[in-house]
Amino acid sequence: MPITKPGPMRLSLPSDQLVLEKLTEGRNLAANIAADVDRSRNYINQRMPQMHDYGLVRKVGPVEGTGLYEITPKGIATLRLIDDYSEGEVFEDHVEQRADQIEIRQVVVTDPGSEDS
């Protein structure tokens, strides 16, 4: 089966913006995101795969289907440019250009007092 590119990015505002803002705090479960942004769990469970198809979020976790998501550079770029949002290639081109300049670093915890160190 050939891989198809998703259609043009169609954001659902302000909900998608709230989700992306929440994910800037770190990885999170869809159920937690729903509670934190005051949207139904069903609604978030419908939006997250769409946002994943747009490349705004990445599904992570050791188990498939856990609903654990993190923001991508494209998601950060979208959030930064959200005030200029309009459906179409111009906005998406600006997002892609901005995303190329963004690097997301994972949190590393160093605790010299821990027995695990």
N, C-alpha and C positions, 0 to 999 in steps of 0.2 A: 504494500500500500504506500503510495507516495506521500511524502510529508507536505502539507499545505501550510502556507503562511497565513496567520490570522488576518482578518480584515483590518481596516483602519482602526486605530486606537479610539475607543469611545469610552471616555471616563464618565463615571456616575458621581457627580459632585453634589454635596461635599463628602459623601461617604468614602470614595476612593482616596481622597486627600487625607481623611482622618486615619484610614488604615495605613497609608504610607507613613504618616507622621508617627503612628504607634510603632511601626516596625523600625524606625530610626533609633528606637530605644534598645533594639536587639531582637533576636528570634522570638517568635511567639506562636502559640496555638491559635487556630481560627476561632475556637470557642472563647478564649480569653480576649481576643481582639474584638469579637462581637460584643462582649460585656463592656469592654473599655470604651468603645466608640458608640455605645448605646444603639446598636443595630441588632436585629434578630440573628440568631445563629444560622438560620436557614438562608437569610440574605447574604451573609458573609461567605457561607459555604458555596453560594452561587457565584459571587464576585471573585473570590480568590483564584479559581481556575482561569477565569477570563484575564485577570491581572497577570497570572502566570503566562498565559499565551502571549500577552503583550510584552513579556520580558521584564515586568516591573517588580515581580517577586519570584523567589525560587523556593520550591518545596524541598525541605531538608529533613533529615532524621534517619535513624537507623532502620526504622520500620516503614514500609510503604503504606500510605494511607493514614498517617498519623495526624496530618493537618498542621504540621510545624512549618512555618514560613519565615523567610528572611528577605529583606529588601535587597535589590540589585543596584548596580550603578545607574542603570536606566530608570529605576524607580526613584532614586535620589534626584536624578536630573529632572524627571517629570515633576517631582515635588518642588524643586527650585524654580521651575518655569511655569508652574500651575496658573499663575495670574495671566499668562499669555495663551492659555489653552484654547484651542479651537480644533475641531475635527479636521483631519487632513494631513497631507504630506509635509507641509511647511513646519507645523509644530513637531511632528515626529522627527523630521530632519534635525531640528534644533536640539531635541532631546538626545538623539544619537550622537551629535557632535559634543554635547555637554557630557554625556555618559562616558565617552572615550577619555575624558580628563579626570574621571572620578575613580578612586581606589578605595575599596572597603577593606579594612583590616579587622581580623578577628581579635577578640579580647583574649589576652594571655594573662593568667593569674600566676604571680610569683609570690610564694609565702615561705620564707626561709625557716619559719618556726613550725611548719607543718611536718608531720612524720612522713608524708608522701614525697617531700622534696628531696 
